């Protein structure tokens, strides 16, 4: 009888501790992050589009070189609510960096030869909404998977110039695109945590105007949970 009573008390205390721990995981939180992005700039597609535009203008390319820059910095701020120990919802404003394309070459109209310089930049920023499926490894460590949408504005800016002419233009598109990722967080105090995120953004922009760009992002975050 005494043994059974002792086991019952121990089980009750264990369940109570687990419930209290689960409650500790829940709550509203805010955070900021800084990271690095890699933009999938299709240099061959830019080369082909520029070549087609020059041909339609009656120009012939005599020689040319081109390059692309795909890496940039990224910043964000987010707010979320952990509904359950295993589930949270989150909204984030973030920048995804700038991808660059440059081309230099000699062109001719059959009579005159000149040097053409062409530069294009594409950048995206917006608000993301996502759900996090969380696995609490311990009271300090979590790992999670993320799935959501980003409501992004993507802007393409282009500048072409020769020795006598200069032309600049830009176009922006608002799109809704998928995002997904994984991450891990470490709680080093009752309210403060750090975490490391990997996120992938699929097909930002419009293929007919700005072009579509896939973006990979790695970011370190600092997060405060309200108790």
C-alpha positions, 0 to 999 in steps of 0.5 A: 500500500505504502509502495503504491502510494509512493509511486502515485505521488512520484508519477504525479510530481513527474507529470506536474513537472512535465506540464510546468516545463511545457508551459515554460516553452510557450509564449510571445517572442521578438527577435532580430537577425543578421545573415548572408544570402546567396542569390541564384543569378542565371548569368547565361540567361542575362547573356542571352537576353542582352544579346537578343536586345542588341541584335533587335537594335541592329547591333553586332557584338564583336567581343564581350565579357560578363560576370555575376555577384550572388552573395550579400548581407541580409537583415531581419526582425521577427515576432512569433508566438509559441502556441505549443511546445511543438508548434509556433507561428512567426512573422518576419520582415527581412531583406534578401540582399542584392544580386549583380550582373555586369557585361562589357563589350565592343559593339558595332552597327556596321559603321561605328564601333563603340564600347558598351557597359551594362549593369543590372541589380536585383534585390528582394525584401518583404514580409514572411509568415511561417509555421515552425514544427519544433522538437524540444531536445532539452530545456535549453535546445530546440530544433525545428523545421519551417514552412511558409510564404513570403510576400516579397517586392523584387526590383530589377535595376538596369543601366546601359551606357556607351561613350555617347549614350546612357540609359537606366530603368527599373521595374518592381514586382510584388509576388507571393512565394514559398519558403522553407527551412530548418534551424536550431535554438539555444536558450541561455537564460530564462528569456534570451535565446540564440538561434541559427536558421537556414531558409530557402526562398523559391522563385522570387520575382516575375519571369517576364519582367524582373526574372525569377531568383531563388535565394538561400539564406543563413542567419543568426538570431537573438530572441527575447521571450516574454514571461 
